[in-house]
Amino acid sequence: MAENPRKNGNISAIQSFKETIESLVIAFILAFVFRAFVVEAFIIPTGSMADTLRGAHFRLTCPVCSYQYNYGFLPEKYHWAKGYLPPTPINIVPQRLQSGALPICPMCGTKADISYPQRVYNGDRILVLKYIYQFTDPKIWDVVVFKNPTDPSENYIKRLIGRPGEKVEIIDGDVYINDIIQKKPDHVQNTLWIAAFDDDYQPSLPADGRGPRGFGNLPFSPITENSSWKLDQPRHRFEFLGSEQLDSLQFDARHLRKILQCFIAYNGPDVVSQLPVVSDLKLEFVLIPKAESGKVIINLGKYGRVYSARVDFDGTCTIINETTGEMLKSRKFPPLTPQQPIKVSFANLDHSLYLQLGGKCLQYDGPNDATAWGYKNEEKMPLPTVALAGQTGAFTLEHIALYRDNHYVNTQNGYQGLATETNPFALDKDEFFVLGDNSPQSLDSRFWTSPGRGNGHKSYRQGTLPRDYLIGKALFVYWPAGYPIQRRFPLALIPNVGEMRFIH
């Protein structure tokens, strides 16, 4: 007897529907298990890790120099409920606040343009690798997610600095563990450099020759008359025309005093009078040799001592202590090619000196003790200095930029923090110490003012992150705030692919 095709078709359709439902249920269960036990998504709530990770924020563009920067959105400041964002653009500064509260451009000091409202963007959405610290201890400089010891209902994210059994001390913004300065891995340091000056964003001088902060916009200037240097501001390049005598450019001291203070534009108004000066610096540029022979020199001064990096066009690179005349390090790399651009940088960082020539690096590791570098915490230290020099053959410098290191402050609103200078902090078993990259405004181990809260009557020592409260390691920014379809559309649905990144 022949089979009923309609009946067979119905059975097949039912079977297919059943398999689809089963597949969806299994996928849902696997996704739930994966979320619960492997990776979970979090949204950054505040700016304590800015600009490494951003909470809710405005994206601003300076009306004078076109530099783009972020400014944090604080719901309470705008009378918005915590966790909610305005669906349409709003005024950057509420009308009840004075104009002095305006955010300022970190590059030229110009106040933000308030002529039209700005959109508030979500904080970064990140993936967190959960329970990894059940199998291995966190490493120094890891970005970790944890329950806030002072309020375990909240999740915090900070950078891990100290581990059980270690003694933590912050000296002049640097981290010391068991009296040894902690050098940051390259991938971490590259995240923490903060631009203090970028010649590509220097605005044209007004008629009176004074910049927005009350000094000339181009802070480099020749130290002698009839200099061989030509500063081509419209094209953002420095030309050295060639000279048998060493010819120098000096970075203006007043300008340095302002831009090297531990100021972060994300936090709002310029409060430079209250912040320490950062002494760990990096100057970088693109060098274009115009001759077979020549020399370019970078000088960085720290604690009253000057260190120079010399790059000869024949490939010889040298690091010298100019204060003593001692040659600290030298190496011969392949010769430079005329008209061939090459990136050069010199950094004085964490008691080491780094001269980078293209993909090659010359490194000098100095004494571990800060006092051996000339630091004296009881005295007002000399301001850092920055200078450039050329000799012999002509060359061009482009994309000149000065960076300062992230600096962990000792005080916040007059409160002396834990593990700060002359006040080391020893960690016991299962205790960790964490800091936020937005150092001046991060509420972290330094500035927790009460013991941590545990179950029942249990408490944790003030300033410590207990192992029990570790959630996992921050892994990847999978959805930085996107872009709206049009300006007043409430949702930013267009992916910001360029800002998707691993977290370091």
Secondary structure, DSSP 8 states (H G I E B T S, - for coil): ----HHHHHHHHHHHHHHHHHHHHHHHHHHHHHHHHHTEEEEE--SSTTTTTS--SEEEEE-TTT--EEEEE--GGGGT--TT---SS-B-SS-TTS-GGG--B-TTT--B---SS-B-EE---EEEEEETGGGTS---TT-EEEEE-TT-TTSEEEEEEEE-TT-EEEEETTEEEETTEE----HHHHHHH-EEEEEGGG-----TTS--TTSS-S--EEESSTT-SEEEETTTTEEEE--EEEEEEEEE-HHHHHHHTBS--GGG-S--GGGS-B---EEEEEEEEE-SSS-EEEEEEEETTEEEEEEEETTSEEEEEETTTTEEEEEEE-----TT--EEEEEEEETTEEEEEETTEEEEEE--SSGGGGT--TTS-----EEEEEEEES-EEEEEEEEEE-----SEETTEE-TTBTT--EE--TTEEEEE-SSGGG--STTT--S-EE-STT-EE-TT-EEGGGEEEEEEEEEE---B-SSTT-S---B--GGG-EE--
